[in-house]
């Protein structure tokens, strides 16, 4: 079984199978309750009371449909959405889709950075910039969880989400909302000026593009039987998982709106659009000291939980579109650095009050990218060439296209309003927006047209299914070319017990290579004096090491193995590589001392550096072998 893949035997009971499938949707659900949602939910509740609660319910239904379609794609094709998009649209269009997805992920990470930093400020009084810089440390938490398996990561996320839910449930309890008013908010209405703008902002903040990419990959952590019954069972159980998890996210978002309506709107504060202001008003209005503390804890955990899934989505998107794999820490630091730089720059120049504007901007960027994930998804799950008998039926197809059209239209309108506002407020600098932002927006519209029409054109023309490229390239057996037995075998010795294994392997290889094979004995002197004077140093250590090498040479000669030796002075890896090149070594045998972690930090590592410097094979021999 592949690492991280969880088997789901068909003989398990319904509840055990449901438990086995549960998890991927919970990782996805945290993206629906990230700090970007907080600003829109609080603003909607404070300005219009409960009237826009129906928008959250509608957005959640849309999210449930899209996430279930994403899960279907991953289960049936065993590809994530990024891989499928690369195959569907080709390499060049896939590159453009990757750029848009990366911008969305960075925008989402920006909101999570700000949310975590605000949470740290509210709890511990830290300046926002200090909190932003501290958020870089969550990289190591993610790496720790990532290396322990998908189940532990899922369990950790469930704990965070549960804690967030408990904190916000406490806020709602303290706010004492009227149940009849809450129920009235479920009836669709637009109660006044600015309601449509906020409704679109809530929709854009709820349905996030990176979650769609992520879900199609996470469902593949469960092994389903490759039979019609097994695949349909996987689709059904993942749909249930999505229903439960996303309704949990709905509870969190609804709690924020209800709290804002019951606390702020009822008290006459109708323009609470800033998270810091909301936190400041909670205790005076609700009369409980625990209220702002619970609010801050929930906000901090929201940012931390969302940032974990954002990183996972970034890895999936990069590998799927570019077929490029980076180490998790590299990927995480790149994303976080790109998010931290604009956050620090804006706060340093405009002050901490600019955080609200940054959060809104991040949601606008997300809304621009959303159609470029939703429309390809609907194309793929509607096409029998890709999903065969598991493609969605006519009714679900019509519903999916209606949702895609509504999301695209509303987000386009939101983007139009935002750009128009920027142009109106820019004054004499409006020309800069006309030559940068406006052409970019027009280009996105044209590319969106291609995203919509391209797959339809392929089907109308009856074009064959595009070839699905593997990250490893075409599958073929490489031509075998048996190497010539090495005649000059370098042995890196350091006069430790590891020399036993190193010399044993070097001698065995020399004897197997036949007459004329030679062992090259290399040792690097690292004393402080040598690092200053280099080869000119002639201290006791240099003389002692030379005598030891002469002893090794003599002993090997008595055993019928020709050997020569030379000392190097300075950095071990660099010197060993130089000696190997000078003597024409064809293979290098080095010993592994077995120390890891802090011991590597203290003693240094040679093998990893050496293998990048050498152009010949390196045989690493464990000590004691």
N, C-alpha and C positions, 0 to 999 in steps of 0.2 A: 504494500500500500504506500502511496505517496505521502511524504511528510505533511502533516497538517490536514489530511483528508480524513473525514470521519465516516466510518461505514454505518449504513442504516439497513440492517438485515430485514427483509420483508416479513419474516415470521414474528417480529415484535408486535405487541399490542398497539392499538391506535394511539394511546396516550404516550407510550414510550417512543413511538416513532415521531410523534409531534414534538416531544421534548428533544429528540435527537436532531430534528430539523430546525428547532428554535435557536436563534442566535444571529444570523446574518442581518435580519431586518432590524434588530436592536442596534447593531452597529450603524446601520443606515439612518435610523430614526433620530439619532443625536444631531444629525445635520439639519433636522427640521425644528430644532429648538436652540439653535446657536444664538450668540449675542446679537446677530443681525436681526433676528425676529423680535427681540425684546423691544427695540426702539419703535418698530411699527405697531406692535401690539399695545404698548403703553400709550403711544400717541393716539391710536384709534379709540382706546377705552377712555382716555381722559377727555377727548374732544367730543365723541359721539355716544358715550356711555356703552350700553350693550348692543347698540344698533347694528354694528358690523360683525357681530359674533357669527352670523351666517357665512361670512366670507371665509372664516377659518374652517368651518365645517365643509364648505364647498372645496376649498383648497385641499383639505385632507382627503376628500373623496377622489380628487384628481391625482393626488400623490399616490394613493392606494392603487389606482388603476395603473399608473405609470410604473410604479415599483414592481407590481405583479407581472407586468409585461417584461420588465428588465430581468426579473427572476426567470421567467419562461425562456427568454433568449439564452441565458447562461446554462440552464438545465438541459435544453434540447441540443444546442449547438456546441456546448462545452467551450464557448468563446465568450469573452466579455465584449461589451459594446464597442470599446475602442478597437479591438481586433476586427470585429465585424464591420465597422465603419471603414477601416483601411481597405478591407477586401471589397466592400460595396462601392466606394467612391474612388479608389485608386490611391497611389502613393502621394501625389501632389495635393489633391483635395484633402487627403488624410492629414497632411502636414498643416494645412490651414485649420482644420478642425482641432488638431492638437494645440495649436497656438491659442485658439479661443478657449479650449478647455483649461489650459494652464493659467490663462488670465483669470478665469472664473475661480480656479482653485486658490490662486494668490489673493483674489478679492475676498474670498471666504476666509482665508487664513488671516487677512487683515482684520476682519470683524472679530475673529476669535482672539487675536492678539489684544485688541482693544478691550474686549470683554473680560479677559483674564486680568489685564492690567488694571481696569476699573475695579474689578473684584478685589484685587490685592490692595488697592488704594482705600477702598471702603472698609476693609477688614483691618488693615495694619497701618494705614496712613502713609503708604509709600507714594512718592511722586509717580505720575503716570509713566514718565520716560524710564524710571528705574523698574517699574513693573513690566514694561514692554521688554526690556533687556532680560529680565528674569525669565520671561516666557520661553526664551531660547533653551532653557534647561529642561523643559518637558520633552525635548528630543530624546534624552537618555531614558526617561520613563517609558516612552514609546518603544525604544529598542529593547528594553528589558522585557516588556510584555510581548513584543513581537517574537522574541526568541523563545518564549515559553509555550507557544502553541496558540491556536485560534480559540480554543475553549476558554483559556484563562483571560484572553483579551476580551472575549464576549462577556464573561462573568464580570470583569472589571467595569465594562461599560454599563452593564445592567445595574451594578451597585451605584454608579454615578447618576444614572437616569432616575433610579428610585429615590436617591437622596434629593435630587432636584425636585422631583414630584412632591415629596414630603414637605420640603421647604415652602413650595408655592401653595400647597394645600393649606398650610398653616396661615399663609398670607390671606387666602380667600376666607378662611374661617374667621380671622380677625376682622376682615373687612365687612363681613355679614351682608352679602349681596341679597337682593330680593329675588326669590325664585321665579315669580311671575315676570319680572322684568328680564331676567336671564332667558326665559322661554320666549319672550317677545323678540329678543334679539336674533332668534333663529329664523325669523321671517325676513326674506330678502327685501332690502330697502336701501336707498341712498339718502340719508336724512338731511343733507345740506351741502354747502360749498366745501370742496376739499374731500368729500367722502369717497368719490371715485378714485382720486389720487391715492388716498390711504388704502383703499381696497386693493388697488393694483400693487401697491407696495407690499401689502400683506401677502398677496398671491406670489409676487416675485421673491419674497423672503422665505416662503414656505416650500415651494417646489424648486429644488436646487439641482443643477445639472450634474455636479460631481457625484451626487447620490445615485443617479441612474447608472453611471459608469460603474460605480462601486458595487452595487447590488448584483449586477450581472456576473461579477467576478466572485463575490463572497459565496454565492449559492453553490459554487463548484467545490467548496470545502466539504460538501456532503456527497458521498458516493451513492448514486442511485443505480439500480439495475438497468442495463441498457435494453430494456424491453418496453413495449407500449404501456403495460401496467405500471412498471417501475417509474417511467418518465412522467406519466399522468399523476402518479402518486406524489412524486417530487414537486410537480407544479401545484398540486392541491395543498400540500403541507406548507410550502413556502408562501402561498397566498394567505393561509391562516396566520402564519408567522408575521407577515406584513400587516395584516389587519390588526393584530394585537399590538404590535410595536408602534405602528403609526397612530393608533388611537391613544396610546400613551403620550406621544408627541403632541397630539391634539389637546390632551388634558393640560399639558404644560403651557401651550400657547393660549388656550382659553383661560387658564388661571391668571395669566398675566393681564389679559384684556379685562376679565371680570374684576380683578383686584384694582386695576386702574379706574374702571368705571365706578366701582363701589367706594373707592377711597378718594380719588382725585376729582372725577366728574361730579360726584354727589356733593363734594365740598366746595365746588365752584372753581376748581383749578382745571381749566379746559385746554390748556396749551402746555402740558407736560410732555415734552418731546425728548428730553435729555435723561439718560439713566441716572446720572449723578443727582439731578434735581428730584427724580422720583424717589431715590433713596433718602434724600434729605427730608422729604415731606412725609415719609411713612410713619415715623414715630409720633410727630405732632398730631397727625390725623387719626391714626389707629390707637394711639395712646398706649402702645406696648413697646418696650425697648427691644424685645426679641424680633420685632418685625423687620427693621433694617438689617439686622445680623443675618436672618434667614434669607433675605433678599440678596445680600452680598455673597453668601455661601453658594446659593443656587447659581448666581451669575458666574462666579469663579469656576465652579464645576461644569457649567455649560460650555465655557470657553475651552476647558481642558478636554472634555469628552469630544467636542466637535473637532478639535485640532488633530486628534488621533485618527479619526476617519478621513479627514481631509488629506492627511499624509498618505494613507493607504490608497486613496483615490488617485493621488498624484503619481504613485508608483505604477498603478494599473494603466493610467492614461499614457504615461511616457513609454512604457513597454509595449502597449497595444498599438499605438500609432507609429512610434519610431523604431520598435523592436530593439530598444536600448535599455539595458539593465544597469542600474546604479546601486551601490550599497545603500541600505536604508538610511544610515546616518548622513551620507552625502546628499541624498534626495531631500531629507528632512531639513538639513541646514540651508540648502539652496532655497526651498520654499519659504522657510521662516525668515531668512535674510531679506528676500525680496519684499516680504510683508512688513518687516520691522523698519526698513529704511524710510518708506514714505510716512509711516506712523510717527517715527521720531522727528522727521523733518517738519511735518505739518504742526505737531504739538510744540516743537521748539520755536517755530516762527509765528504761529497763530494762537498759541496758548491751549490750555486743556479744554476750553469750551468747544474747540473744533472737533472733538471726538464724535459728537452727534452728526456733524456733516460728513465725517469720514465713514461712519456706519451707513448712512443713507447712500453715499457714493458706492460703497461696496455692494449694496443691494441692487443698485442700478446696473452695475457691471454684470452681476449675476443674471439679471433679467435679460440683458442683451444676448447672453450666451445660451440661455435655456432652449430656445427653438432649435439650435444646432445639435442638441442632444435628443430632444423629444421627437422631432420629425424623422431622423434616421431610425430611431427605435421603432416607431410605428411602421415605417416602411419594411423593416426586417421581419417583425413578428406577423405582418400581414401577408408576407410572400411565402407561398408554398415551396418555392425553390430553396429557401433557407430552412424553414421549419417543417416542411412536409405536412404530415397529417396533424401536426401540433400547431399549425398557423391558426391565428384567431379567426372566429367565424364572422359572418357579415354584420351581425348586430354589434358585436364588440368592436369590429373594425370601424363602423360608423361612429360609435361612441368615442373611440380613441382619436379619430381624426377631428371630431368636434372639440375634444379637449385640447388637442394640439393646436387647432385653429384659434380657440379662445385664448390659450396661453400666449400664442404668438402675437395675436392682435392686441391683447391687453399690455403685454410687455413692450410691444412696439410703440403703443400710445404713451406708456410711461417714459420710454426713452425719448420720444419726441418732445414731451412736456419738459423733461429735464434739460434737454439740449436747448430748447427754446428759452427756458429760464436762464441758462448760462449765457446765451447770446444777449438777452435783454439786460442782464446784470453786468456784462463785460464792458460796456461803454466803448471807450476808444480802443480797447483790446479785442473787440469782437472779430476783427479781421483775422486774428490768430486762430480763433475757433473755426472761422470759415475755411481756412486753408488746412486745418488739421482734423478737427472733430467731425465736421460735416462731410468731407470726402470719405473719411473712414466709415461713417454711418451709411453713406450711399453704397460704398463697397460691400458692406455687410449685407445690405438688402439684396444686392445683385448675387452675392454668394449664396444667400438664403434661397433665392430662386433656383439656383443650380441644385442645392440640397433637396429641394422639393421635387423638381422636375427630373433630375438625373435618373433615379431608379425607375420612375414611371416610363421614361424613354427606353431604358434597357428592356423592360418587360414588353412594351409595345413592339419593339424590334425583334423580340424573341432571342435576344442575345444570351449566350450560355452563362451559367453561374461563374462569377470571377473566381480565379484560382486563389485559394486561401494560403497566404505565405506563412511559413513557420519562422519563428524568431531565430532558428538555427539554419535557415536557408533550405534549399531543396534536399529531400531525403535521398541519399545515395551513399554507397559504400566507397570510401576513399581508396585510391590505388595504394597497394601495399608495396613498400620499397624497403626490404630488410637492411638495416644499417650495417656498415662495416664495423667489425669488432674494434673498439678503441685501442690504440697502441700507446698512447700517452695519457695515463690516468693520474689526475691530480688528487692528492689526499690532503685536506686541510686539518692539521693537527694542532692541538692546544695544550698537550701534556696533561690532560685530564683523563679520568676513566673512560671518557667517550672515545679516546684514541684506539681502544681495543676494537670496537666495532668498525671504526673508519678504516683502520689498516687491514682488518680481516676482509672487508669487502673489496678494498682496493687491490689487495694481493690476489684474491679469488678472481677478480675480473682480469688482472694481468695474466694469470696462468691460463684462463679460458681464452684469452686473445691470442695465445701462442707465442712463438719465438719472436723476440724483438720488442715485446711490450715492455714498457717502462713505467715505474711509479714515480710521480713528482711530489716530493714532500715539501709542503708550504706551511710556514708558521709566521704569524704577524705579531710583532712586539708592540705593546700598547702603553708602555710606561710614560709617565709625565715628561721625562727628559726626551724620550723619542719623539713625542708629539711636538716638542719645540725644535729639536735639532735634526730630527729625521734620521737618515742613514748614517750620519756622522757620529751618532752616539755609540760609544763603546764601553758601556757600563757592565757591571757584573751580570745583569739579566741578559744582555745581548750575548755575552760570552757563554753563559750557562745554556741558553737556548740553542746556540750553535753546536755545543757539545752534545746536547740531546739529539739534535737532528743527525749528527754524525753517527751516534749510537744506533739510531733507527736504520740509517743507510747500511751500516755494517751488518746488523742483524738480518736485514732483508737479503743482503748479498749472500750470506751464509745459507739462506733458504732458497737460493737460486733465483731471486728476483732482483733485477737491476733497478736501482733507485738513485735519484739525484735530489738535492734539496736547495732551498733558498729562503732567506728571511725577508719579510716585508716589514715596513715601519709606518705605523699610523693607524688609519681607519681600517678595520679588518676587511669589510666587504670590498672597499675600493682597492686595497692592496692585493687581496686574493684574485680579484678580477684582472688586475694588471699582471700579476705573476702568471696567471693562466694564459693570457694572451701572449706574453713574452716567450713562454716555453712551448707554445703550440698545444696546450692541453686539449684533449678531445672529450673529456668527461671529468666532472669534479665530484668528489665524495666528501660530504661534510657531515658533522655530527649534530644531533639535536639534543640540547641539554635538558629539555622537558620543562623548563620554567615558563610560566605564562603570567598574564596580568601585570601586577606591580613588579614582579621579578624581572619581566622584560623591560620595564621602565627603568629599573635600577641597573641591571646588567647589560642591557642593550640587546638588540637582535641583529644577527648577521645574515641568516639564511634568506629572509624575505627580501632584504636589500640586495643581497648577492645575486639572487636569481633574476633580478631585473637588469643587472649589469652584465651578466654573462650571455654569450651567444651559443653556449654548448650545454648539453644535458647536465643537470645537477641531481645527484643521488643523495637524499637526506636519510641518514642512518640513525635510528633512535639509540640512545645510550643503553647499553646492556643487551643489545640484540646480537 
